[in-house]
Amino acid sequence: MGWLVRKKAVGAAVLGLLMVAGCSSGGGSGSTPSASAPSAKGSDTASPGTDTSGTEAAYRKWGLKPFAAPPAPPAEKPVKAKPGEVPVVSDIPTKDKIVFVTFDDGAEKDPKFVEMMKDLKIPFTMFLTDDIIRSDYGYFKPLQELGNSIENHTLSHPNMRTLGEAAQKNEICTQEKKLGKEYGKAPRLFRPPYGNWNENTRAAAKSCDIQAIILWRESMQITNMQYQRGDKKLHPGDIILAHFRGPKELKGASMTEMTANMLRHIQEQGFTVARLEDYV
């Protein structure tokens, strides 16, 4: 009987060790890694006890590899503004190798893009224009339900520099109310069409309770990035502009193909994608 008791005790001890190992899936930071990433260091090797086969298969479906998890968001958002002033932001102050993906307008409503984002779980921000989305407000709700923010891109997509402050205020504030009604949350961020703004824009944005005007550093074309800087490279904290566009605008390419190309460019330069709203 003594040998049987000892055997059971050893087995229980081994089982206890295995249970402890299985529950220890991350570091001590208290943050939860994004579902799109196998490890915080960007390695293709997962942590012990982590099953990444589903993530890898989802990415493989779109011809991609999983992204590294972004770092935990800063305790204090790094974008600062002078008292009473709406900041204008093209990139985020950070040393981390992260970039921020944004999609504008809302013209193309490709169900495959919704499927792609459900698979990849990559954070992005949508800047939507009412004249362009009003035919199908519902298309963007599944994307919002994934945790992606819907922000303000005016009622009718005008060149804001050609409008006075009152007209600019109408473009921003009325769209603010429409988006709040349709999507349950009023936007905090505003992107002026074409990136054109002036001090009237800033004053109008402030009166509409906008907290920041968001520009960009790179824009995604069909296969390549268009860079503002001469070195033609991504930099930590860059904001990337893309659009809801389809084959007519993309010379036969689909929105999912354009997006996959953009994500490859980001990965090739050693970056991962973070959520803009965590930093602004």
Residue, then its C-alpha position, 0 to 999 in steps of 0.5 A: m500500500g505504501w508504494l501506491v500512496r507514494k505513486k499517487a502523491v508523485g502524480a499529483a505533484v506533476l499534475g500541479l506543476l503542469m497546471v501552473a505552467g499552463c496558466s502562466s501565459g505572459g509577463g507581469s505587466g498585467s496587459t493582455p496581448s492582442a489576439s493577432a500576435p503570438s508574442a510581444k517580441g515579434s517572434d514566430t515562436a509562441s510562449p509555452g502553453t499558447d496555441t497560435s495555430g488559429t491565428e497563423a491560419a487566419y493570417r495565412k488565408w490572406g497571405l500574411k504572417p501574424f504581427a507582434a503584439p504592440p506594447a501596452p498603451p502609455a498610462e498618459k497619452p503622449v499627444k499634448a496641446k496648449p490650453g484651449e487649443v486643438p492639436v494637429v497630429s501627423d505622428i505620435p511621440t513614441k520610441d516604440k516601433i509602432v504605426f497607426v492605420t487609418f481608413d478614410d471616406g467609406a466609399e467601398k463597402d466590401p464584405k471581404f474587408v470585414e471578413m479580413m479584419k475579423d480574421l486579423k484583428i488589427p486595430f485601425t481608425m475609420f474617418l467617415t464622410d456622411d455623403i459617402i456612407r449614408s447609403d449603408y451606415g450598417y456596413f461599418k458597424p461590424l468593424q466598429e464592434l471589433g473595437n475600431s473607432i469611427e471618427n469625423h471626416t465631414l458631411s460632404h468632403p469639401n476643401m475646408r480652406t475654401l470655407g469660412e468658420a461657420a461653414q466649417k463648423n456645420e461640416i464638423c458639428t453636424q457630422e458629429k451628431k450624425l455619427g453619434k446617432e448612428y454609431g452610439k458614440a460621438p467622435r473625438l477626432f477629426r480629419p480634414p479632407y485632403g489634409n487641408w485645414n486652417e485656423n478656422t478649421r481648428a476653431a470650428a473643431k474646438s467648438c464641436d468638442i473635437q480633441a485632435i485634428i489627425l493628419w498622416r505621414e504615409s499614404m497607401q497606394i495600390t502596392n506601395m506606400q507614399y512617404q512624406r519624408g525623404d528617407k522613404k521609411l516608416h518612423p515610430g509613431d507614424i500615422i498611415l492613411a488608406h481609403f475604403r476603395g475598390p477595383k474601380e479606384l485601384k485599377g482592378a485590385s481589391m481593398t483586401e489586396m491593397t490592405a494586405n500590401m500595406l500590412r506587408h510594408i509595415q512588417e518588412q520594416g519591423f513595425t507592428v500596429a497599435r490603436l490610435e485612440d490609445y495615444v491621442 
